[in-house]
Amino acid sequence: MALWRGYQGKYFVRFSAYTCVMSSVANEMSDPAKSLPGSRKIELAEYVTAVGQVTVSELVNRFDVSADTIRRDLDFLDKEGIVVRTHGGAMGMAATPRVDTPMDVRMRLQASAKETVGALAATLVKNDSVLMINAGTTALAVIRNLKGLKGITLATNNLRAAGAAPLGALRYLYVFGGSVNMTAQATIGPVAFPSASGGLELEIQCDLAVIVVGGVSLDGGFTTNNLNEASMMHDMLSRATRVAIVADSSKIGAKLFAQVAELGRADYFVTDTLPPSELVAELSRLKVTLVIPETPLVSESKRTRTKSA
């Protein structure tokens, strides 16, 4: 019943957003001189939502209006929370971002689902523990939700971690070195730190690795699009006592380029809605705890399974 309320809640939020834009557009349409622009905004909102990501030039050709008109319409829809304005176009709120989508745009996509899974994953973190987490906007949601905790040592390749961490939650913050992916605001390199003298790598470990992935499937396991990022994620979880894999429901069923880990490698799978029954059954068989809204966690004292890297 709680999960069904969740689905209804999600529909209601979406319905409310469209109601908002419909109401605003209706005000325009009450003036006969503005009825056509109002109708176009409705069609434009529906088209962007259906396609996912569009350019201004594409919309100019489709709606046979000027680029300035399209830009004004997109600005209006962005303000109403119906689409996300991007450089040269727009994206639907539920769209899957492309590789080159800027971080600030990504943060507005599936924002509610990311915040939900971020809050859930943060409940797995304990005071005075060591946490490893990878890059991305969902990972930032986890970090933001560390509020109320203290003494956390955080090791990450997420360059925005310092700005996202709640005041007083972190004891130490370590950022893995390497090359910088400017779009993702992340470092790409070894999951290691050299010693101050001699340059030898120090052995590091963590109590919990929170790994955000882009794909979850029965045959592919946990996957991502970037080979180097997959390697870093795998190294992080190999150094962890406990592993939590995080993905919102839009990622379920996707099988991406590089495998991070098999399904059974996780101790927890954190998502925002109940996955398909086949995936739930397989996670249960593998003794992976499914963490979803309004679902109590399995007591740590009951988890006796030891996992290998």
N, C-alpha and C positions, 0 to 999 in steps of 0.2 A: 504493500500500500504506500509506503514511504517513497519507494522508487517511482511508482506510478505518479505520485504527486510531483516528483522531480520532473518527469516528462511533461506533465501538464504545466509546471512552472516554466519550463523552457519554452513551451509553445506560447504561454501567456506573455513572456518577455518579448518574444519576437512579434507577437500580435500587437502588443502595446507600441512597439517601435513603429510598425507600419501604421497603426492607428494615429500616432503622432504626426507622421508625415502626411497621411491622408487628411487629417484635420487641418493642417497648415495649407495643404494644397486646395482643400475645399474652400478655404477663405479666399484664395485667389480665384477659384472658379465661380464664386458668387458674382464676380464682375465679368459680364460677357466678354469684355475685351481681353480678359486674361484666361479664358477657359482652355484654350489650346496649350499655353505654357503649363498650366496645372496638369492637364492630361499627360503631357510629355514627361513631367517629373515622375508620375506614377509608373509609366512605361519604362523610363530610364532606371528607376530604382529596381523594378522587377528584372530588367535585363542584366544589370550589373550583378545582382544577387545570383541569377541563374548561371551567368558565364564565369564569374569569379574575379577576373581581372581584365580590365579594358583600358584602351587608350582614348585620348580625346579625339584623335583623327578617326578612329574606328566609329566613335559615337556620332561624329559630324556626318559621316557617310550614311550611317544607319537612320538618323533622325532628320537629315537634310536641313540642318541649321548651322549657324556659324560656330566657330571654335569658342569665341567669347561667350556665347549663349550656353554652350555645353559646360564651360568652366563655371559659370554662375550657378547652373543647375547642380553640378557636382558639389560646389561649395555649400549650397543649401542643404543637400542630402547629407553631407558630412556633418554639418552643424546639428542636424536632426538625429544623428546616430544611425543612419541607414546604410551608408557606405563609408569607406575610409579613403580620403583623398590621398593620392600619390603624385609623385612628379610625373606629369604628362598623362594622368588618367585617374583611375580609382579602382578599389577592390571591394568585393562584398565582405560583410563582416565575418562570414563563415568560410571565406576562401582559404585555400592552402597557399601559403606564400611561396614565391619562386626563390631560387638561390640568391638572386641579387636584390631581394626586397630589403630595404633599409630596416634597421632595428626599431626605430621609432614607429614605423608602420606595423611591423610584426607585433609590437606590444599591444596594439589595438584590435588585432584579429583574435577571435575566440577568447576575448579577455575574461569573460565570466567563467568559462571552463578552466582556463589557466589558473585563475585565482582559487577556484574550488580545489583543484588537484594540488596546488601549491600549499594550501592550508592543511589538506589531508596529509601530504608528505611531511610537513613540518611537525606533525604530531608524533612522528617516529623518532625525532631527534631528542636526545636527552641532555640535560645540563652537564657541563664539564666533559663533553665528548668531542671526538674528532670526526669531522664531516668532510667528505669529498663530494663535489658536485660539478657537473659540466656546464657548458655555456648554453645560452638561449634565453628566450623570454619566459618560458615556463619555469626554468631554473631560477630566474630572478623572483618569480612569484613564491617559490619555496623559501628563498632567502628572506624576502619581505615578511614572511609569516613566522620567522623565528622570534618574533616579539614575545616577551615573557620568559625567554630562556636566558641563560647566562653561562659564561665560561666556555663558549664554543670555540674550538680551533677549526677554521675553515680553510681547506685547500681546494683551489679551483683554477680553471682557465678562463673564467668569466670576468672580463675587464670591468663590468658594471657592478660587481659584487659589493664593493666598498660602499657605493652610493645607495644600494638597496638594503643593506643590513641594518636592522633596527639598532638604535643607540643602546649600548650596554650588553648586547647579545654576544658579541665576539670578544674572545680573549686575544686571539691571533688570527690574522688573515694572510695566507700565503698564496701567491699567484704563480702557476707554472709558467716557465719561460718558453721561448720559441718564436716563430714568426707570428705576425698578427693578422688575423682576418678582420679587416676594417668593417666590412658589412655586418658580420656576426658579432663584432666586438669581443673577440676571443683569441687566445693564444693557441697555437698548434705546435706541440713539441712533446718531449718526454715527460712522463709523470714521475718526476724526480727532482731533487734539489742537490746541488753540489755542496760539499763541505767548505767551510770558510778557508781551510788550509789544505792544499794539495789537489783540490778540484775533484776529489772522489765523490761519487754519488752516495748519499745517505739513504739507508733503508727506511722507508716510511710505510705507515699503515693507518687505517682509519676504523672507527667503530661502525660507521654507516656510510655507504656510498649511495647517493641519490643520482640516478642516471636518467635523464630525460631523452626519450627516443622519438623518432619520427614515424616508425611503423611497428605494428604488432600483428603477427599472424601465426596460425597454427603451424604452417610448414616453414616459415622463415624465421620465427622467433622474434627477437627484438632487433630492429634494423634502423639504419640511417643512410643518408645519401652520400655522405662524405667519408672517404676511406680513412683519411688521417684522423678525423674525429672519432670514427669507430674504434681505431686503435687506442686512442686516449681513453675512451669510455671503458674499453675492455681492461686496460691497465688499472684504471681506478677501481673497478669492481673486483679485480684480482687481489687488491690490497685491503679489501673490506671484510670485516667480521659479518656484517649484515648488508644486504643489497636490496634497495628499493628502486624498481623501474617505474618511471612515471610517463604517462601519455594520456592526453584527453581523448575522448571517444571518437573524434574525427580521424585519429591515427589507427584505429583498430581495423584490421583487414588489409592494411597496406604492407607490402613487402618491398622494401627499398634495396638499394644497391649493395650495401655492406652490412653484414651481420655483426651486431655488438655482442650478443649472447643468445644461447638457446633459452626457451621459456623456463626450463627447470633451474636455470642459474639464479633466478631471483628468489629472495625471501618474501618480498611483497610486490604486488602489482597495483599501482595507484592510478585510478581513473575516475571520471566524473559521473558515469552512468553504468548500469549493469551491462557487461559485454554479452555477445551472443552466447547461447547455451553451450555450443561446442567448445568455445574458448574457456568458459567457466568450468566445464567438466575437465578439460585438460589441465588447467591450473590447479584444480582440486586434486587430480591424480598425482601431479608433481609436487603437491604440498606447498604450493605458493599461495600465500595469504592475499586474497583480493580485498583491497581497501577502496570503498566507494562511500559516498555520502550517507550518513545515518546508519553506517554499519560498524558495530564495535570491533575493535582489533582483537585478534587472538592473543591471549596472555603470553608474555615472553617466557614465563615458567613452563608453558606447554610446548614450546618449540625446542625440540631436542635434536633436530636434524642438523648435521654439519655438511656444509657445501664445499666442494672443491672448485678451484678457479677453472 
